Amino acid sequence: MKKVTKLTALLLSMVMVLGLAACGKTGGETSKPDGEKVKIVVGIPNSASVISYDTDNAFTRWLEENSGYDIEVLPFNSDYPTQLSTMVAGGEKLPDILFGFSKLNKQMQTYYGTEGYFLNLKPYLEDEKLTAAYRERCEELYGPDHYDFMMRSITVADGNIYGYPAVTVNETDLPWFQVYINQVWLDNLGLEVPTNYEEFVEVLRAFKTQDPNGNGQPDEIPSMGMTFNRQWDLPAWIINNWQAMNDGTFFVDVDGKLTLPYDTDEYREGVKALNDLVGEGLLSTLSWTITDGAEYRSVLSPVDNVAKVGVFACNPTSAFNTDSPLLDEYVPLLPFNYAPTNSYMPGTGTFITADTEYPDECFNLLQLISTEAGSMACRYGEEGVDWEWGKDYATGDTAVVQLRNFGSENLSTWNTPRAMLIKYGPSTKYHTAITNPPESMTWIERRTQLTNDYAAGYMPLAESYAPMHVDTLVYNDEENDILGNLQVDIMEYVKLMRAKFASGELDPNDDAQWKNYIDTLHGMNTELWLEQSQKAYERFLNS
């Protein structure tokens, strides 16, 4: 295995940039001096749905035809981080590119980069001429400042970039929470969708006591969520009526300073509200006890097709058994106050290794995948066979008509959407078309329309969402050594105590019990976590 020392890597980066500027390369040559095609070996986590990665695979064939390179795919097993580590330890030659290695977090990337196994891609990505088309497409999809944001986001603690970006935002995934309410129950009781928390509580009381499903049995669950999945955590959605928070990004940016939202008076008010709801039987304790998606679906779409839940938090894709008619009973329930969103953070699961003889060509190949045609071939497969352009009935605009079930076995893609530059969602053409009118939509189309409607209502609220949540921070080795498992331990305690206060095991109205929670929380070194995180955050802002 060729290992590049830090000094050698620096010199190599300088040579690469000077060489690109001198010869006007657009990323690499297609053949060697003897006329033989350049061969690029791509390591990729094996997927059971991909029948073959050879040239009978449409995406492999597309890459070869459009790059001029000979592409060989080397499948890795599912535990590819361990397999990679074993190869490195044994001195084995690595593939030219590792594609779709998303389990390698920033800390692992920094290790393999600083130890000289991954190339620093920053000189390539900073070259404005080399990345001109990429920058133009990035601006078209995400706005003029997004390229710089992307560069800051993928820079690791040592200031370098080892992972090639995959920028693939789905607009319907941007709402942090997805909450839905049973419109049939509302209609049966003569009620409207609530527009504030007080109305919400009154609706839940009616759901509990007035037999909204009409079966004559007191079997209704007014509301429930899944606290084991932080994005479908209805209790957290409820707390956002008082305190801006989600358990995925932990911190809130207040004028450039990070704060934790779990010790404020507002947070306590939210926890009190949970306690009241559970005490009245309006929020089910199943929200804390269910730890399996199948069990959750069994509650939301029972075999008798009689709805039992009034309000739930979950993506409808995971909430209902396929073709359940109960899907049609629900409509979006939008936040009453804070509306946090998921991040735009790009993925970095693709790397050019130091063993390659063709770094320019490897970068050229990744840039090819980042084009519109490359991203479509990578994600959807072969045009005219797996998909085609058509019209979305709901919007009237151009969209993607799927001709193949993407969950099936195929010879169309590598089933790893990495190195792409694309933006999904109803405001773009890169989304699955709804081809039928409402009265004849398929179940999948109805589910798609429901999530589209939710995002359309949620995102305008998020735009006025004042507190900024801070996405995953990149700590350096010193900060990681200081923090250890601090973050994990603190968040486990926060969630445990939230459940205890909500369930009534503890009383959030009891000042002594609440003080004990706060003292214990602060005693777990929250200040140290904030201090080290602030350093990482300022490094991100200034990179």
C-alpha positions in Angstrom: 0.0 0.0 0.0 1.2 3.5 -0.9 1.1 5.7 2.2 1.6 9.4 1.6 3.3 11.2 4.4 2.0 14.6 5.5 4.9 16.5 3.8 4.6 14.4 0.7 0.9 15.0 0.6 1.4 18.7 0.8 3.9 18.7 -2.0 1.7 16.4 -4.0 -1.2 18.8 -3.6 0.9 21.7 -4.8 2.1 19.8 -7.8 -1.4 18.7 -8.7 -2.7 22.3 -8.6 0.2 23.6 -10.6 -0.1 20.8 -13.1 -3.8 21.4 -13.6 -3.2 25.1 -14.2 -0.2 24.4 -16.5 -1.8 21.9 -18.9 -5.4 23.0 -18.6 -6.7 19.7 -17.6 -10.4 19.3 -16.9 -9.8 16.4 -14.5 -7.7 13.8 -16.2 -6.8 11.9 -19.4 -8.7 8.9 -20.7 -5.7 6.8 -21.9 -2.1 6.0 -21.0 0.8 6.9 -23.3 0.6 3.4 -25.0 -3.1 4.0 -25.9 -4.4 1.6 -23.3 -7.5 2.9 -21.4 -6.9 4.2 -17.9 -8.3 1.7 -15.5 -10.0 2.9 -12.3 -10.9 0.5 -9.6 -13.9 1.5 -7.4 -14.5 -0.1 -4.0 -18.1 -0.1 -3.1 -20.2 -1.7 -0.3 -22.0 -4.6 -1.9 -25.8 -4.3 -2.2 -28.1 -7.3 -2.4 -30.3 -5.5 -4.9 -27.5 -5.1 -7.4 -27.2 -8.3 -9.6 -23.8 -7.3 -11.1 -21.5 -4.3 -11.1 -19.8 -5.4 -14.4 -20.4 -3.8 -17.8 -23.9 -5.4 -17.9 -24.7 -2.9 -15.2 -26.2 0.2 -16.8 -24.4 2.7 -14.5 -21.0 1.0 -14.9 -21.5 1.1 -18.7 -22.7 4.7 -18.6 -19.5 5.8 -16.7 -17.2 3.9 -19.1 -19.0 5.4 -22.2 -18.9 9.0 -20.9 -15.5 9.0 -19.2 -13.5 6.9 -21.6 -12.1 4.9 -18.6 -12.1 1.2 -17.9 -14.1 0.9 -14.7 -13.7 -2.1 -12.4 -15.9 -2.4 -9.3 -14.6 -4.2 -6.2 -17.4 -5.0 -3.8 -16.8 -4.7 -0.1 -18.8 -6.5 2.6 -21.3 -4.8 4.9 -18.7 -4.2 7.6 -16.6 -2.3 5.2 -15.0 0.0 7.9 -13.4 -3.1 9.5 -12.5 -4.5 6.0 -10.8 -1.3 5.1 -9.0 -1.2 8.5 -7.7 -4.8 7.9 -6.5 -3.9 4.4 -4.6 -0.9 5.7 -3.1 -2.9 8.5 -2.0 -5.6 6.1 -0.5 -3.2 3.6 -2.9 -4.3 0.8 -3.4 -2.0 -2.2 -6.6 0.0 -1.9 -8.9 0.7 -4.8 -8.5 4.0 -6.6 -11.8 5.3 -5.3 -13.9 4.2 -2.2 -17.4 5.0 -3.2 -20.4 5.1 -0.8 -18.3 4.5 2.4 -20.8 6.6 4.4 -20.0 4.8 7.7 -16.6 6.6 7.8 -17.3 9.5 10.0 -15.3 12.7 10.1 -13.0 11.4 12.7 -12.2 8.3 10.6 -11.8 10.4 7.5 -9.3 12.6 9.4 -7.3 9.6 10.5 -7.0 8.0 7.1 -6.3 11.4 5.6 -3.6 12.6 8.0 -2.0 9.2 7.9 -1.7 9.5 4.2 -4.2 6.8 2.9 -6.7 9.3 1.5 -5.8 12.2 -0.8 -6.6 15.8 0.2 -9.2 17.0 -2.3 -9.1 20.6 -1.2 -6.7 21.7 -4.0 -9.1 20.2 -6.6 -12.2 21.7 -5.1 -10.7 25.1 -4.6 -9.7 25.3 -8.3 -12.4 27.5 -9.8 -11.6 26.6 -13.4 -11.6 22.9 -12.7 -14.9 23.0 -10.8 -16.6 25.8 -12.8 -19.4 23.6 -14.1 -19.9 22.1 -10.6 -20.1 25.5 -9.0 -22.6 26.7 -11.6 -24.9 23.7 -11.0 -24.5 24.0 -7.2 -25.6 27.7 -7.4 -28.5 26.8 -9.7 -29.8 24.2 -7.3 -29.0 25.7 -3.9 -28.1 29.4 -4.3 -24.9 31.5 -4.7 -23.4 30.9 -1.2 -23.9 27.1 -1.0 -20.6 26.1 -2.6 -18.7 28.0 0.2 -21.0 26.5 2.8 -20.3 23.0 1.4 -16.6 23.6 1.5 -16.8 24.5 5.2 -19.0 21.6 5.9 -16.8 18.9 4.5 -13.5 20.4 5.8 -12.3 18.2 8.7 -10.4 19.4 11.8 -7.0 19.5 10.2 -8.2 21.9 7.6 -8.2 19.4 4.7 -11.0 17.8 2.7 -10.7 14.0 2.2 -14.3 13.2 1.3 -15.9 14.1 -2.1 -19.2 15.8 -1.4 -22.6 14.3 -2.2 -25.2 17.1 -2.1 -28.6 15.4 -2.2 -31.2 17.4 -0.3 -34.8 16.1 -0.4 -37.2 18.9 0.3 -39.8 16.6 1.9 -37.1 15.5 4.4 -36.3 19.0 5.5 -39.0 19.3 8.2 -37.4 17.9 11.4 -40.8 16.6 12.6 -43.7 15.1 10.6 -46.9 15.2 12.5 -50.4 14.2 11.2 -53.9 14.4 12.5 -57.0 12.3 11.7 -59.2 14.5 9.5 -62.1 11.9 9.6 -62.1 12.1 13.4 -62.2 15.9 13.2 -65.1 15.8 10.8 -67.0 13.2 12.8 -66.8 15.5 15.9 -67.3 18.8 14.0 -63.8 20.1 14.8 -61.2 22.0 12.9 -57.5 21.3 12.6 -56.0 23.0 15.7 -53.9 26.2 15.1 -52.4 26.6 18.6 -51.5 24.5 21.5 -54.7 25.2 23.5 -56.9 24.1 20.6 -54.6 21.0 20.3 -55.3 20.0 23.8 -59.1 20.4 23.4 -59.0 18.3 20.3 -57.1 15.5 22.1 -59.7 15.6 24.9 -62.5 15.2 22.3 -60.6 12.3 20.6 -60.4 10.5 24.0 -63.9 10.9 25.1 -66.3 11.2 22.1 -65.7 8.0 20.2 -64.4 9.7 17.0 -63.8 6.3 15.2 -67.4 5.4 15.7 -66.9 1.8 16.8 -68.6 2.3 20.2 -65.4 1.3 22.1 -63.1 3.5 24.2 -60.1 2.3 22.1 -58.9 5.7 20.8 -55.3 6.8 21.4 -55.5 10.6 21.2 -51.8 11.0 20.3 -48.5 9.1 20.1 -45.0 9.3 18.7 -41.8 7.3 18.6 -39.2 8.7 20.9 -36.6 6.1 19.8 -36.6 7.9 16.5 -35.7 11.5 17.2 -37.4 12.9 14.1 -40.7 11.3 15.0 -40.6 12.2 18.6 -44.0 13.8 19.3 -43.0 14.8 22.9 -40.1 16.8 21.4 -42.5 18.4 18.9 -44.7 19.4 21.8 -41.8 20.9 23.8 -41.1 23.1 20.8 -44.2 25.1 21.7 -42.0 26.6 24.4 -38.3 25.8 23.8 -36.6 25.5 20.4 -34.9 22.1 20.4 -34.3 18.8 18.7 -32.2 15.9 19.8 -30.3 15.6 16.6 -28.2 18.8 16.7 -28.2 19.4 20.5 -27.2 23.1 20.4 -28.9 26.4 19.5 -26.9 29.3 18.1 -27.7 32.5 20.0 -25.7 35.3 18.4 -22.8 33.0 17.6 -22.7 31.3 21.0 -23.8 27.8 21.5 -26.4 26.9 24.2 -28.0 23.7 25.3 -31.8 23.8 25.5 -32.3 21.3 28.2 -32.0 23.4 31.3 -34.1 26.4 30.5 -37.3 27.6 32.1 -39.0 27.2 28.7 -37.8 23.6 28.5 -39.3 22.9 31.9 -42.7 24.4 30.7 -42.6 21.9 27.8 -41.9 19.0 30.1 -44.7 20.1 32.4 -47.0 20.0 29.3 -46.0 16.4 28.6 -46.7 15.5 32.2 -50.2 17.0 32.0 -50.9 15.3 28.7 -49.8 11.9 29.9 -51.7 12.4 33.2 -54.9 13.0 31.3 -54.4 10.1 28.9 -54.0 12.4 25.9 -50.4 11.4 25.1 -49.7 7.7 25.0 -46.8 6.2 27.0 -46.4 4.0 23.9 -44.4 6.9 22.7 -41.6 5.8 25.0 -42.1 2.0 25.1 -42.4 1.2 21.4 -38.9 0.6 20.0 -39.7 -1.1 16.7 -41.2 0.3 13.5 -43.3 -2.8 12.8 -45.0 -2.4 16.2 -45.6 1.2 15.5 -47.3 0.4 12.2 -49.4 -2.3 13.8 -50.9 0.4 16.1 -51.4 3.0 13.3 -52.8 0.6 10.7 -54.5 -2.3 12.6 -55.9 -5.3 10.6 -59.5 -4.2 11.1 -58.7 -0.9 9.3 -60.4 1.1 12.1 -58.2 4.0 13.1 -57.1 4.0 16.7 -54.7 7.0 16.7 -55.8 10.7 16.4 -52.4 12.4 16.1 -49.1 10.7 15.3 -45.5 11.7 14.4 -43.8 9.7 11.7 -43.1 9.8 7.9 -46.2 8.1 6.3 -43.8 5.8 4.5 -42.9 4.1 7.8 -46.2 4.7 9.6 -48.6 2.6 7.6 -48.6 -0.9 6.2 -48.5 -0.8 2.4 -51.9 0.0 0.9 -53.5 0.7 4.3 -56.7 2.7 3.6 -56.1 4.6 6.9 -53.5 6.7 5.2 -56.3 8.8 3.6 -57.7 9.8 6.9 -54.7 12.0 7.9 -53.7 15.5 7.1 -50.6 17.6 8.1 -50.6 19.1 11.6 -48.1 22.0 11.4 -46.1 23.4 14.4 -47.6 26.1 16.5 -44.3 27.7 17.3 -40.8 26.6 16.6 -40.2 24.5 13.4 -36.6 23.2 13.3 -35.4 21.7 10.1 -33.0 19.0 9.0 -29.6 20.1 7.7 -28.3 20.8 4.2 -25.0 19.2 5.2 -23.4 17.3 2.3 -22.4 13.7 2.7 -18.7 12.7 2.4 -18.7 9.0 1.8 -16.4 8.9 -1.3 -12.6 9.1 -1.2 -9.7 9.0 -3.6 -7.0 6.8 -2.1 -3.3 7.4 -2.1 -2.7 4.2 -4.0 -4.2 5.5 -7.2 -1.9 6.3 -10.1 -4.6 8.5 -11.6 -5.8 11.1 -9.0 -6.8 13.6 -11.8 -8.8 10.9 -13.6 -10.5 9.9 -10.3 -11.6 13.4 -9.6 -12.8 13.7 -13.2 -14.9 10.6 -12.7 -16.5 12.0 -9.6 -17.2 15.3 -11.3 -18.9 13.4 -14.1 -21.2 11.7 -11.6 -22.0 15.2 -10.2 -23.5 16.4 -13.5 -27.2 16.2 -14.1 -26.9 13.2 -16.4 -24.5 11.5 -14.0 -26.7 12.1 -10.9 -29.7 10.8 -12.7 -27.9 7.7 -13.9 -26.5 7.1 -10.4 -29.8 7.6 -8.6 -32.4 6.4 -11.1 -30.7 4.2 -13.6 -31.0 4.1 -17.3 -33.3 6.7 -19.0 -36.1 5.1 -21.0 -35.6 1.8 -19.1 -35.8 2.7 -15.4 -37.2 6.1 -15.7 -38.3 8.9 -18.1 -39.2 12.5 -18.0 -42.9 13.2 -17.7 -45.4 15.5 -16.2 -46.5 15.8 -12.5 -50.3 15.9 -12.3 -50.2 17.9 -9.0 -47.8 20.6 -10.2 -48.1 20.4 -14.0 -44.3 20.5 -14.1 -41.7 18.1 -15.5 -40.8 15.3 -13.1 -39.4 11.8 -13.0 -41.7 9.0 -14.0 -40.3 5.8 -12.5 -40.6 2.7 -14.7 -38.9 0.3 -12.3 -39.5 -0.4 -8.6 -36.2 0.8 -7.2 -36.3 -1.6 -4.3 -36.1 -4.6 -6.7 -33.0 -6.4 -7.9 -31.5 -4.6 -10.8 -28.7 -4.1 -13.3 -29.3 -0.4 -13.4 -27.3 1.4 -10.6 -24.8 0.7 -7.8 -27.6 1.4 -5.3 -25.4 4.0 -3.6 -26.3 7.6 -4.3 -22.9 9.2 -3.6 -20.9 11.9 -5.4 -24.2 13.3 -6.8 -25.2 16.9 -7.0 -29.0 17.0 -7.1 -32.0 18.4 -5.3 -35.2 16.5 -4.9 -38.7 17.8 -4.2 -41.8 19.2 -5.8 -40.1 22.6 -6.5 -37.6 20.8 -8.8 -38.0 18.4 -11.7 -36.0 15.8 -9.8 -38.8 14.2 -7.9 -41.1 11.3 -8.6 -44.1 12.4 -10.6 -47.7 11.9 -9.5 -49.3 10.9 -12.8 -52.9 10.4 -11.7 -55.6 12.8 -10.6 -56.7 12.7 -6.9 -59.6 10.3 -7.5 -57.4 7.7 -9.1 -54.0 8.1 -7.4 -52.2 5.0 -6.4 -51.6 4.5 -2.7 -47.9 5.4 -3.2 -48.9 8.6 -5.0 -51.3 9.5 -2.2 -48.5 9.0 0.3 -46.1 11.1 -1.8 -48.7 13.9 -2.0 -49.2 13.9 1.7 -45.5 14.4 2.4 -45.3 17.0 -0.3 -48.2 18.9 1.4 -46.5 18.6 4.8 -43.3 20.1 3.5 -45.1 22.8 1.7 -46.8 23.9 4.9 -43.8 23.4 7.2 -41.0 25.1 5.4 -42.5 28.6 5.3 -42.8 28.3 9.1 -39.2 27.2 9.3 -38.0 30.3 7.4 -39.2 32.4 10.3 -37.6 30.0 12.8 -35.3 32.4 14.7 -33.0 30.0 16.7 -30.4 28.3 14.5 -29.7 24.7 15.3 -26.1 23.6 14.9 -25.4 20.6 12.9 -22.8 17.9 13.5 -19.6 19.5 14.7 -16.2 18.3 13.6 -13.9 17.9 16.7 -10.2 17.5 16.4 -8.2 14.8 18.2 -7.6 16.9 21.3 -11.3 17.8 21.6 -12.3 14.2 21.1 -9.9 13.1 23.8 -11.3 15.7 26.2 -15.0 14.9 25.4 -14.8 11.1 25.3 -18.4 9.8 25.7 -19.6 13.0 27.3 -22.1 13.8 24.6 -23.7 10.3 24.6 -23.9 10.2 28.4 -25.5 13.6 28.7 -28.1 13.0 26.0 -29.0 9.6 27.5 -29.6 11.3 30.8 -31.7 14.1 29.3 -33.9 11.6 27.5 -34.3 9.4 30.5 -35.3 12.3 32.7 -37.7 13.7 30.1 -39.4 10.3 30.1 -39.6 10.1 33.9 -41.0 13.6 34.2 -43.5 13.1 31.5 -44.7 9.7 32.8 -45.2 11.0 36.3 -42.5 9.0 37.9 -41.0 12.4 38.7 -42.9 15.7 39.0 -41.6 18.6 36.9 -43.7 20.9 39.1 -41.7 19.9 42.1 -38.9 22.5 42.4 -36.6 20.2 44.4 -36.9 17.4 41.9 -36.3 19.7 39.0 -33.3 21.3 40.7 -31.9 17.8 41.3 -32.2 17.1 37.5 -30.5 20.4 36.7 -27.7 20.0 39.2 -27.0 16.4 38.0 -27.1 17.6 34.3 -24.6 20.4 35.0 -22.5 18.0 37.1 -22.0 15.9 33.9 -19.7 18.6 32.5 -22.1 20.3 30.2 -19.9 23.4 30.4 -17.0 21.4 29.1 -19.1 20.1 26.2 -20.1 23.6 25.4 -16.6 24.9 25.6 -15.1 22.3 23.2 -18.1 22.5 20.9 -17.8 26.3 20.7 -14.2 25.9 19.5 -15.3 23.5 16.8 -18.2 25.7 15.8 -15.9 28.8 15.5 -13.5 26.8 13.4 -16.4 25.8 11.1 -17.6 29.4 10.8 -14.1 30.7 10.1 -13.0 27.9 7.7 
